[in-house]
Amino acid sequence: MKNKLGPTLFILGSLGILTSDIFFMNHLMGARNVYWTGFTLSFVGGFLSLWQWFRAKS
């Protein structure tokens, strides 16, 4: 896979979701924003990774 944008976004999103768990446990403000940002990044990154993989196979 030549383009690394998809996997990078997926990893950053996963780290954002883990960070939001720490925010939730410590009752810090902004935990929901961090969670939804991480979820969106990992969803887009996973979609881009699969799309590039399917394009490379055909």
N, CA, C and O atoms as a Tinker XYZ file with bonds, in Angstrom:
   232  protein
     1  N      0.848000   -1.171000    0.000000    73     2
     2  CA     0.000000    0.000000    0.000000    64     1     3
     3  C      0.896000    1.238000    0.000000    63     2     4     5
     4  O      1.659000    1.463000    0.940000    81     3
     5  N      0.797000    2.029000   -1.053000    73     3     6
     6  CA     1.659000    3.193000   -1.180000    64     5     7
     7  C      1.232000    4.335000   -0.260000    63     6     8     9
     8  O      2.072000    4.994000    0.352000    81     7
     9  N     -0.071000    4.563000   -0.166000    73     7    10
    10  CA    -0.572000    5.678000    0.632000    64     9    11
    11  C     -0.759000    5.234000    2.071000    63    10    12    13
    12  O     -1.425000    4.231000    2.331000    81    11
    13  N     -0.182000    5.967000    3.004000    73    11    14
    14  CA    -0.248000    5.610000    4.423000    64    13    15
    15  C     -1.279000    6.432000    5.193000    63    14    16    17
    16  O     -1.339000    6.351000    6.420000    81    15
    17  N     -2.098000    7.229000    4.484000    73    15    18
    18  CA    -3.061000    8.087000    5.158000    64    17    19
    19  C     -4.120000    7.277000    5.909000    63    18    20    21
    20  O     -4.443000    7.599000    7.052000    81    19
    21  N     -4.656000    6.244000    5.289000    73    19    22
    22  CA    -5.702000    5.443000    5.916000    64    21    23
    23  C     -5.259000    4.782000    7.210000    63    22    24    25
    24  O     -5.912000    4.954000    8.239000    81    23
    25  N     -4.151000    4.020000    7.183000    73    23    26
    26  CA    -3.695000    3.399000    8.433000    64    25    27
    27  C     -3.301000    4.405000    9.505000    63    26    28    29
    28  O     -3.499000    4.159000   10.695000    81    27
    29  N     -2.740000    5.545000    9.083000    73    27    30
    30  CA    -2.350000    6.572000   10.052000    64    29    31
    31  C     -3.576000    7.152000   10.747000    63    30    32    33
    32  O     -3.577000    7.328000   11.965000    81    31
    33  N     -4.626000    7.452000    9.969000    73    31    34
    34  CA    -5.856000    7.971000   10.573000    64    33    35
    35  C     -6.491000    6.945000   11.503000    63    34    36    37
    36  O     -7.025000    7.299000   12.554000    81    35
    37  N     -6.433000    5.668000   11.114000    73    35    38
    38  CA    -7.000000    4.616000   11.946000    64    37    39
    39  C     -6.267000    4.534000   13.289000    63    38    40    41
    40  O     -6.901000    4.420000   14.338000    81    39
    41  N     -4.947000    4.591000   13.253000    73    39    42
    42  CA    -4.155000    4.524000   14.494000    64    41    43
    43  C     -4.403000    5.754000   15.358000    63    42    44    45
    44  O     -4.569000    5.630000   16.572000    81    43
    45  N     -4.430000    6.940000   14.752000    73    43    46
    46  CA    -4.696000    8.158000   15.527000    64    45    47
    47  C     -6.092000    8.124000   16.140000    63    46    48    49
    48  O     -6.277000    8.543000   17.283000    81    47
    49  N     -7.068000    7.633000   15.394000    73    47    50
    50  CA    -8.425000    7.514000   15.926000    64    49    51
    51  C     -8.502000    6.544000   17.090000    63    50    52    53
    52  O     -9.183000    6.806000   18.082000    81    51
    53  N     -7.804000    5.424000   16.969000    73    51    54
    54  CA    -7.794000    4.442000   18.066000    64    53    55
    55  C     -7.147000    5.038000   19.313000    63    54    56    57
    56  O     -7.622000    4.820000   20.428000    81    55
    57  N     -6.075000    5.781000   19.127000    73    55    58
    58  CA    -5.437000    6.447000   20.273000    64    57    59
    59  C     -6.360000    7.501000   20.882000    63    58    60    61
    60  O     -6.363000    7.700000   22.096000    81    59
    61  N     -7.146000    8.178000   20.036000    73    59    62
    62  CA    -8.112000    9.146000   20.549000    64    61    63
    63  C     -9.190000    8.479000   21.388000    63    62    64    65
    64  O     -9.598000    9.015000   22.418000    81    63
    65  N     -9.656000    7.306000   20.951000    73    63    66
    66  CA   -10.664000    6.579000   21.720000    64    65    67
    67  C    -10.089000    6.137000   23.062000    63    66    68    69
    68  O    -10.761000    6.242000   24.087000    81    67
    69  N     -8.851000    5.644000   23.064000    73    67    70
    70  CA    -8.213000    5.264000   24.331000    64    69    71
    71  C     -8.027000    6.465000   25.245000    63    70    72    73
    72  O     -8.214000    6.357000   26.457000    81    71
    73  N     -7.662000    7.603000   24.678000    73    71    74
    74  CA    -7.506000    8.822000   25.476000    64    73    75
    75  C     -8.829000    9.253000   26.075000    63    74    76    77
    76  O     -8.875000    9.708000   27.219000    81    75
    77  N     -9.910000    9.115000   25.315000    73    75    78
    78  CA   -11.218000    9.501000   25.849000    64    77    79
    79  C    -11.619000    8.611000   27.015000    63    78    80    81
    80  O    -12.302000    9.069000   27.931000    81    79
    81  N    -11.203000    7.331000   26.998000    73    79    82
    82  CA   -11.472000    6.462000   28.145000    64    81    83
    83  C    -10.797000    6.997000   29.405000    63    82    84    85
    84  O    -11.384000    6.976000   30.486000    81    83
    85  N     -9.581000    7.470000   29.264000    73    83    86
    86  CA    -8.884000    8.064000   30.410000    64    85    87
    87  C     -9.614000    9.326000   30.870000    63    86    88    89
    88  O     -9.744000    9.570000   32.069000    81    87
    89  N    -10.093000   10.131000   29.906000    73    87    90
    90  CA   -10.844000   11.338000   30.251000    64    89    91
    91  C    -12.110000   10.976000   31.016000    63    90    92    93
    92  O    -12.441000   11.622000   32.010000    81    91
    93  N    -12.834000    9.929000   30.549000    73    91    94
    94  CA   -14.065000    9.517000   31.218000    64    93    95
    95  C    -13.780000    9.045000   32.644000    63    94    96    97
    96  O    -14.518000    9.382000   33.570000    81    95
    97  N    -12.709000    8.265000   32.820000    73    95    98
    98  CA   -12.408000    7.723000   34.149000    64    97    99
    99  C    -12.064000    8.831000   35.138000    63    98   100   101
   100  O    -12.383000    8.738000   36.323000    81    99
   101  N    -11.405000    9.889000   34.635000    73    99   102
   102  CA   -11.001000   10.986000   35.528000    64   101   103
   103  C    -12.006000   12.132000   35.532000    63   102   104   105
   104  O    -11.748000   13.182000   36.121000    81   103
   105  N    -13.150000   11.937000   34.876000    73   103   106
   106  CA   -14.232000   12.933000   34.834000    64   105   107
   107  C    -13.734000   14.275000   34.300000    63   106   108   109
   108  O    -14.069000   15.329000   34.841000    81   107
   109  N    -12.934000   14.231000   33.239000    73   107   110
   110  CA   -12.437000   15.455000   32.625000    64   109   111
   111  C    -13.409000   15.932000   31.551000    63   110   112   113
   112  O    -14.109000   15.137000   30.924000    81   111
   113  N    -13.435000   17.242000   31.356000    73   111   114
   114  CA   -14.325000   17.802000   30.347000    64   113   115
   115  C    -13.772000   17.515000   28.958000    63   114   116   117
   116  O    -12.559000   17.408000   28.778000    81   115
   117  N    -14.632000   17.393000   28.006000    73   115   118
   118  CA   -14.241000   17.162000   26.622000    64   117   119
   119  C    -14.086000   15.703000   26.253000    63   118   120   121
   120  O    -13.610000   15.391000   25.161000    81   119
   121  N    -14.477000   14.800000   27.140000    73   119   122
   122  CA   -14.300000   13.374000   26.859000    64   121   123
   123  C    -15.139000   12.939000   25.664000    63   122   124   125
   124  O    -14.680000   12.142000   24.845000    81   123
   125  N    -16.350000   13.448000   25.555000    73   123   126
   126  CA   -17.201000   13.057000   24.424000    64   125   127
   127  C    -16.644000   13.583000   23.110000    63   126   128   129
   128  O    -16.686000   12.889000   22.094000    81   127
   129  N    -16.120000   14.812000   23.124000    73   127   130
   130  CA   -15.530000   15.363000   21.897000    64   129   131
   131  C    -14.325000   14.541000   21.457000    63   130   132   133
   132  O    -14.157000   14.268000   20.268000    81   131
   133  N    -13.493000   14.149000   22.406000    73   131   134
   134  CA   -12.321000   13.340000   22.078000    64   133   135
   135  C    -12.765000   11.977000   21.553000    63   134   136   137
   136  O    -12.180000   11.461000   20.601000    81   135
   137  N    -13.794000   11.389000   22.167000    73   135   138
   138  CA   -14.284000   10.083000   21.721000    64   137   139
   139  C    -14.810000   10.153000   20.293000    63   138   140   141
   140  O    -14.429000    9.334000   19.457000    81   139
   141  N    -15.676000   11.115000   20.002000    73   139   142
   142  CA   -16.273000   11.184000   18.673000    64   141   143
   143  C    -15.248000   11.571000   17.614000    63   142   144   145
   144  O    -15.353000   11.131000   16.469000    81   143
   145  N    -14.262000   12.382000   17.973000    73   143   146
   146  CA   -13.192000   12.693000   17.029000    64   145   147
   147  C    -12.385000   11.432000   16.728000    63   146   148   149
   148  O    -12.073000   11.154000   15.570000    81   147
   149  N    -12.047000   10.668000   17.771000    73   147   150
   150  CA   -11.319000    9.416000   17.568000    64   149   151
   151  C    -12.113000    8.413000   16.763000    63   150   152   153
   152  O    -11.568000    7.734000   15.893000    81   151
   153  N    -13.416000    8.315000   17.054000    73   151   154
   154  CA   -14.270000    7.395000   16.304000    64   153   155
   155  C    -14.316000    7.773000   14.831000    63   154   156   157
   156  O    -14.204000    6.907000   13.963000    81   155
   157  N    -14.480000    9.059000   14.545000    73   155   158
   158  CA   -14.554000    9.520000   13.165000    64   157   159
   159  C    -13.242000    9.269000   12.432000    63   158   160   161
   160  O    -13.244000    8.807000   11.292000    81   159
   161  N    -12.115000    9.574000   13.086000    73   159   162
   162  CA   -10.818000    9.356000   12.450000    64   161   163
   163  C    -10.577000    7.876000   12.167000    63   162   164   165
   164  O    -10.086000    7.523000   11.095000    81   163
   165  N    -10.920000    7.010000   13.117000    73   163   166
   166  CA   -10.684000    5.584000   12.885000    64   165   167
   167  C    -11.642000    5.034000   11.833000    63   166   168   169
   168  O    -11.255000    4.152000   11.067000    81   167
   169  N    -12.873000    5.523000   11.772000    73   167   170
   170  CA   -13.815000    5.084000   10.745000    64   169   171
   171  C    -13.333000    5.505000    9.357000    63   170   172   173
   172  O    -13.325000    4.697000    8.429000    81   171
   173  N    -12.934000    6.758000    9.217000    73   171   174
   174  CA   -12.450000    7.251000    7.921000    64   173   175
   175  C    -11.154000    6.539000    7.537000    63   174   176   177
   176  O    -10.975000    6.161000    6.379000    81   175
   177  N    -10.254000    6.356000    8.498000    73   175   178
   178  CA    -9.003000    5.667000    8.211000    64   177   179
   179  C     -9.211000    4.225000    7.795000    63   178   180   181
   180  O     -8.550000    3.748000    6.872000    81   179
   181  N    -10.116000    3.525000    8.456000    73   179   182
   182  CA   -10.428000    2.153000    8.069000    64   181   183
   183  C    -11.059000    2.078000    6.694000    63   182   184   185
   184  O    -10.736000    1.189000    5.906000    81   183
   185  N    -11.962000    3.014000    6.399000    73   183   186
   186  CA   -12.595000    3.046000    5.080000    64   185   187
   187  C    -11.561000    3.316000    3.992000    63   186   188   189
   188  O    -11.573000    2.656000    2.953000    81   187
   189  N    -10.667000    4.281000    4.217000    73   187   190
   190  CA    -9.634000    4.582000    3.224000    64   189   191
   191  C     -8.691000    3.401000    3.015000    63   190   192   193
   192  O     -8.281000    3.117000    1.890000    81   191
   193  N     -8.353000    2.718000    4.098000    73   191   194
   194  CA    -7.465000    1.554000    3.990000    64   193   195
   195  C     -8.114000    0.454000    3.154000    63   194   196   197
   196  O     -7.484000   -0.112000    2.261000    81   195
   197  N     -9.383000    0.157000    3.453000    73   195   198
   198  CA   -10.082000   -0.868000    2.675000    64   197   199
   199  C    -10.252000   -0.459000    1.220000    63   198   200   201
   200  O    -10.098000   -1.285000    0.321000    81   199
   201  N    -10.564000    0.789000    0.985000    73   199   202
   202  CA   -10.749000    1.282000   -0.377000    64   201   203
   203  C     -9.455000    1.158000   -1.180000    63   202   204   205
   204  O     -9.478000    0.725000   -2.332000    81   203
   205  N     -8.324000    1.538000   -0.573000    73   203   206
   206  CA    -7.040000    1.421000   -1.260000    64   205   207
   207  C     -6.686000   -0.048000   -1.495000    63   206   208   209
   208  O     -6.117000   -0.394000   -2.529000    81   207
   209  N     -7.019000   -0.897000   -0.549000    73   207   210
   210  CA    -6.717000   -2.319000   -0.690000    64   209   211
   211  C     -7.531000   -2.931000   -1.840000    63   210   212   213
   212  O     -7.003000   -3.702000   -2.640000    81   211
   213  N     -8.831000   -2.575000   -1.912000    73   211   214
   214  CA    -9.668000   -3.087000   -2.999000    64   213   215
   215  C     -9.205000   -2.549000   -4.347000    63   214   216   217
   216  O     -9.228000   -3.275000   -5.341000    81   215
   217  N     -8.787000   -1.290000   -4.395000    73   215   218
   218  CA    -8.300000   -0.727000   -5.650000    64   217   219
   219  C     -7.015000   -1.395000   -6.109000    63   218   220   221
   220  O     -6.804000   -1.578000   -7.308000    81   219
   221  N     -6.158000   -1.761000   -5.171000    73   219   222
   222  CA    -4.888000   -2.405000   -5.522000    64   221   223
   223  C     -5.116000   -3.841000   -6.015000    63   222   224   225
   224  O     -4.345000   -4.347000   -6.830000    81   223
   225  N     -6.171000   -4.492000   -5.522000    73   223   226
   226  CA    -6.443000   -5.877000   -5.929000    64   225   227
   227  C     -7.023000   -5.955000   -7.348000    63   226   228   229
   228  O     -6.844000   -6.961000   -8.034000    81   227
   229  N     -7.713000   -4.901000   -7.785000    73   227   230
   230  CA    -8.354000   -4.973000   -9.117000    64   229   231
   231  C     -7.514000   -4.335000  -10.197000    63   230   232
   232  O     -7.915000   -4.315000  -11.361000    81   231
